[in-house]
Amino acid sequence: MKIIADTGKCVGAGQCVLTEPALFDQSEDDGTVVVLNRTPEGELVEKAREAAHVCPSQALSLEE
């Protein structure tokens, strides 16, 4: 799996960071998503799916 983040869509809500801080952070400049681990494994795969699901701007997508 690969996490793809569209920073142009991101509104900086931070739901991804709250879901899994090991995978996501926010830019200090504008609050948009920063992916810390683009290819999660194990239990982080499910957390990546959850983060993509709760993202209010649908800025996260997953490539299986």
Backbone as ProteinMPNN parsed JSONL, in Angstrom:
{"seq_chain_A": "MKIIADTGKCVGAGQCVLTEPALFDQSEDDGTVVVLNRTPEGELVEKAREAAHVCPSQALSLEE", "coords_chain_A": {"N_chain_A": [[0.828, -1.174, 0.0], [0.381, 2.275, -0.68], [0.464, 5.582, 0.459], [-1.099, 8.44, -0.727], [-1.015, 11.866, -0.82], [-2.844, 14.758, -1.432], [-1.925, 17.818, -1.324], [-3.027, 20.115, -2.272], [-5.749, 19.821, -1.99], [-6.021, 19.517, 0.726], [-7.272, 20.767, 3.792], [-6.168, 21.239, 6.212], [-7.255, 20.184, 8.572], [-6.335, 18.251, 10.313], [-7.172, 15.703, 11.028], [-6.018, 13.343, 10.137], [-3.542, 13.282, 11.445], [-4.383, 13.08, 14.077], [-5.546, 10.579, 13.927], [-3.384, 8.851, 13.31], [-0.392, 9.555, 14.384], [2.096, 8.47, 13.771], [2.143, 8.161, 11.086], [1.363, 10.557, 9.887], [1.806, 14.133, 9.74], [1.629, 17.71, 10.181], [2.241, 20.51, 8.092], [4.275, 23.177, 9.155], [4.075, 25.59, 7.938], [1.558, 25.942, 6.524], [-0.249, 24.145, 7.594], [-1.023, 21.93, 6.144], [-1.204, 18.444, 5.19], [1.491, 16.233, 5.926], [3.088, 13.436, 4.892], [4.55, 10.963, 6.744], [5.306, 8.347, 6.492], [5.11, 6.722, 3.69], [4.591, 4.133, 2.865], [3.048, 2.183, 4.655], [3.034, -0.622, 6.947], [1.731, -3.67, 8.414], [-0.199, -3.082, 11.329], [-0.431, -0.391, 10.833], [-1.424, -0.098, 8.299], [-4.207, -0.359, 8.438], [-4.744, 1.9, 9.973], [-3.999, 3.881, 8.162], [-5.988, 3.55, 6.254], [-8.212, 4.272, 7.799], [-7.58, 6.974, 8.332], [-7.705, 8.057, 5.734], [-10.4, 7.71, 5.299], [-11.607, 9.404, 7.226], [-10.765, 11.905, 6.49], [-11.708, 15.18, 5.944], [-11.528, 16.649, 3.58], [-10.968, 14.858, 1.657], [-8.313, 14.479, 0.87], [-6.512, 12.473, 1.059], [-5.486, 9.464, -0.424], [-5.323, 5.961, -1.178], [-3.138, 3.657, -2.582], [-3.358, 0.493, -3.527]], "CA_chain_A": [[0.0, 0.0, 0.0], [1.072, 3.557, -0.716], [-0.379, 6.726, 0.813], [-0.948, 9.581, -1.613], [-1.631, 13.056, -0.235], [-3.021, 15.895, -2.319], [-1.873, 18.993, -0.452], [-3.901, 21.136, -2.842], [-7.093, 19.587, -1.453], [-5.975, 19.476, 2.185], [-7.716, 21.983, 4.477], [-5.441, 21.359, 7.469], [-8.098, 19.83, 9.717], [-5.525, 17.467, 11.239], [-7.779, 14.426, 11.41], [-5.067, 12.268, 9.847], [-2.552, 13.283, 12.523], [-5.069, 12.55, 15.265], [-5.773, 9.155, 13.696], [-2.116, 8.116, 13.429], [0.762, 10.458, 14.321], [3.277, 7.795, 13.222], [2.046, 8.236, 9.631], [1.046, 11.89, 9.379], [2.088, 15.354, 10.484], [1.13, 18.876, 9.466], [3.233, 21.517, 7.745], [4.28, 24.353, 10.025], [3.764, 26.761, 7.125], [0.133, 26.13, 6.213], [-1.08, 23.142, 8.256], [-1.409, 20.818, 5.273], [-0.71, 17.121, 5.547], [2.826, 15.746, 5.592], [3.105, 11.984, 5.092], [5.822, 10.561, 7.347], [5.601, 6.979, 6.047], [4.238, 6.518, 2.524], [4.322, 2.712, 2.634], [2.862, 1.55, 5.958], [2.892, -2.073, 7.032], [1.122, -4.174, 9.641], [-1.39, -2.4, 11.864], [-0.504, 0.961, 10.29], [-2.222, -0.129, 7.073], [-5.593, -0.064, 8.824], [-4.775, 3.304, 10.407], [-3.966, 4.689, 6.937], [-7.349, 3.47, 5.685], [-9.082, 5.077, 8.665], [-7.258, 8.383, 8.104], [-8.26, 8.43, 4.431], [-11.864, 7.731, 5.456], [-12.064, 10.536, 8.044], [-10.269, 13.17, 5.951], [-12.874, 15.943, 5.492], [-11.354, 17.188, 2.23], [-10.624, 13.729, 0.795], [-6.976, 14.754, 0.338], [-5.717, 11.247, 1.152], [-5.931, 8.276, -1.151], [-4.471, 4.809, -0.966], [-2.873, 2.833, -3.756], [-3.125, -0.886, -3.026]], "C_chain_A": [[0.876, 1.243, 0.0], [0.071, 4.657, -0.407], [-0.057, 7.865, -0.146], [-1.716, 10.751, -1.004], [-1.675, 14.178, -1.259], [-3.066, 17.15, -1.457], [-2.711, 20.15, -0.992], [-5.336, 21.026, -2.342], [-7.146, 19.735, 0.066], [-6.387, 20.823, 2.786], [-7.069, 22.137, 5.856], [-6.252, 21.034, 8.713], [-7.355, 18.98, 10.747], [-6.102, 16.132, 11.666], [-6.838, 13.251, 11.165], [-4.036, 12.146, 10.966], [-3.155, 12.711, 13.802], [-5.302, 11.05, 15.132], [-4.488, 8.356, 13.873], [-0.907, 9.04, 13.266], [2.051, 9.799, 13.831], [3.295, 7.87, 11.697], [1.952, 9.66, 9.099], [1.496, 12.993, 10.335], [1.482, 16.498, 9.678], [2.258, 19.865, 9.237], [3.137, 22.693, 8.708], [3.891, 25.606, 9.258], [2.268, 26.991, 6.949], [-0.788, 25.073, 6.813], [-1.491, 21.973, 7.391], [-0.668, 19.544, 5.657], [0.726, 16.888, 5.064], [2.809, 14.252, 5.888], [4.496, 11.589, 5.579], [6.274, 9.182, 6.87], [4.647, 6.651, 4.911], [3.858, 5.063, 2.285], [4.175, 1.975, 3.974], [2.71, 0.039, 5.861], [2.203, -2.428, 8.338], [-0.109, -3.391, 10.049], [-1.515, -0.973, 11.336], [-1.29, 1.026, 8.989], [-3.675, 0.225, 7.393], [-5.746, 1.376, 9.284], [-4.741, 4.239, 9.199], [-5.344, 4.696, 6.276], [-8.316, 4.338, 6.482], [-8.847, 6.57, 8.428], [-7.825, 8.872, 6.774], [-9.777, 8.568, 4.524], [-12.345, 8.981, 6.201], [-11.604, 11.891, 7.512], [-11.43, 13.986, 5.372], [-12.751, 16.484, 4.066], [-11.0, 16.117, 1.205], [-9.277, 13.947, 0.098], [-6.091, 13.526, 0.361], [-6.339, 10.158, 0.304], [-4.9, 7.187, -0.948], [-4.351, 4.019, -2.266], [-2.501, 1.452, -3.257], [-2.155, -1.624, -3.9]], "O_chain_A": [[1.955, 1.268, 0.591], [-1.037, 4.668, -0.943], [1.107, 8.211, -0.351], [-2.906, 10.644, -0.709], [-0.663, 14.508, -1.877], [-4.117, 17.506, -0.924], [-3.064, 21.062, -0.245], [-6.054, 22.023, -2.278], [-8.197, 20.045, 0.627], [-5.921, 21.878, 2.354], [-7.393, 23.073, 6.587], [-5.967, 21.553, 9.793], [-7.708, 18.989, 11.926], [-5.573, 15.494, 12.576], [-6.861, 12.271, 11.91], [-3.695, 11.04, 11.385], [-2.505, 11.949, 14.518], [-5.259, 10.327, 16.127], [-4.494, 7.303, 14.511], [-0.452, 9.281, 12.148], [3.009, 10.501, 13.506], [4.34, 7.668, 11.079], [2.407, 9.943, 7.991], [1.557, 12.812, 11.552], [0.893, 16.277, 8.62], [3.127, 20.036, 10.092], [2.041, 23.148, 9.035], [3.428, 26.58, 9.852], [1.767, 28.09, 7.189], [-1.993, 25.102, 6.564], [-2.235, 21.104, 7.845], [0.35, 19.572, 6.349], [1.112, 17.287, 3.965], [2.542, 13.848, 7.02], [5.495, 11.848, 4.908], [7.468, 8.883, 6.846], [3.484, 6.332, 5.158], [2.894, 4.79, 1.569], [5.07, 1.233, 4.378], [2.31, -0.5, 4.828], [2.102, -1.607, 9.249], [-0.96, -3.074, 9.218], [-2.602, -0.398, 11.387], [-1.772, 2.094, 8.613], [-4.293, 1.023, 6.687], [-6.768, 2.007, 9.014], [-5.39, 5.285, 9.213], [-5.804, 5.732, 5.797], [-9.139, 5.051, 5.908], [-9.8, 7.342, 8.335], [-8.365, 9.975, 6.695], [-10.364, 9.447, 3.893], [-13.376, 9.553, 5.846], [-12.016, 12.926, 8.037], [-12.073, 13.548, 4.418], [-13.763, 16.748, 3.416], [-10.76, 16.418, 0.035], [-9.115, 13.65, -1.086], [-5.024, 13.525, -0.254], [-7.553, 9.954, 0.311], [-3.753, 7.454, -0.591], [-5.341, 3.755, -2.948], [-1.454, 1.265, -2.638], [-1.843, -2.784, -3.634]]}, "name": "protein", "num_of_chains": 1, "seq": "MKIIADTGKCVGAGQCVLTEPALFDQSEDDGTVVVLNRTPEGELVEKAREAAHVCPSQALSLEE"}
